[in-house]
Amino acid sequence: MAKREQTFLINNEREIVLSGRPLWCMEQLLKAGSKGITSLENPAPRLSGYIHRLRSEYDVLISTEHETHGGEWARNHARYRLESQVEILKEVAA
């Protein structure tokens, strides 16, 4: 199976190429828009790790808001919002 890659333009300045889980995470952030994403709504083994990688390796600005939630396992969770301007340029199968 070919590995998908997607090229994005960040803040009209630079291009980044994503694949795998970072690509999935960026797609989820773009799809969510200003609502943002949480691990409760977008289950993934390491959502916070994918966010960290987008921030540190690709210099994408993503905000974090901590929210509380109820239920049997009441705690806090993070809501991540894409703050950088991101444009999809092209998709290729590697």
N, C-alpha and C positions, 0 to 999 in steps of 0.2 A: 504494500500500500504506500502511495506517495505521501510524503509529509507536506502539509499545507504551510505556506508562508504568506504573510501579508505585509505590505509596505505601507507605512503611515507617515504623514507629514505632521510634525509637532510644532505648534505655534508659528506656522508659516516659515520656519527656519531650517529644520533639519529632518532628514528621513531616518526612520528606524525600521528594521525588519524583524517581525515577531513570528514565532512558530510555537507549537505545543501549548502548554498551560498559560504562558504569558499572553499568547494570542487569544486563547479562550477568555482570559480575564479582561483583556482590552475590549473584546467584543461585548462582554457582559456590561462593562462600564459604559460603552457607547450606547448600547440598547437601553440601559436604565435612564440615561440622561441625568437631569437634576435630582431625580429620586435617589440615585446611588444604589449600591448593592450591599448586602450583608451575607454572612455565611448561613444565616437562617433561611434566606430567600434564594440563595444561589449556592447550594451545597457543593463543596469542593474539599478535597483532602487538606489543602493548605492555602486557603484563600489569602490569608495574611502574608504568606510567603510569596505568592505571585504579586501581590501589591508591592511588597518590599523590593522585589526584583525589578518591577516596572519603574519604581522610584529611583533605586540606586544604580542599576545598570543602564537604564534608558532615559533617566532624568525626566520622567513624566510626573507632573504635579498632580497629586491625588490627595484630597483632604480626608480626614478621619473625624467622625463624630461618634461619641460613645452614647449608646442608648441602653435603657434598662428594658427588660422584658420579664413577664410573669410566667406562670406555669410551674410544673413540677421541678424544673431545673432553673428557677428564676436567677438571673444574673445580668451581666452587661454584655453587649456585643458592639462591634464597630460597624458603622455605615461608611462606606468609601464612595467618594464622588470624584469624578474626573474634573480637574480644574484646568488642565492644559487644553488648548484648542487642538483637536485631532481631526485630520482628514485622511480618509482611506484613499490610497493611491493605486495599488494594484495587488492582485493575489496571484500567486504562482504555486504550482505543485513541484516540489523539489525532487 
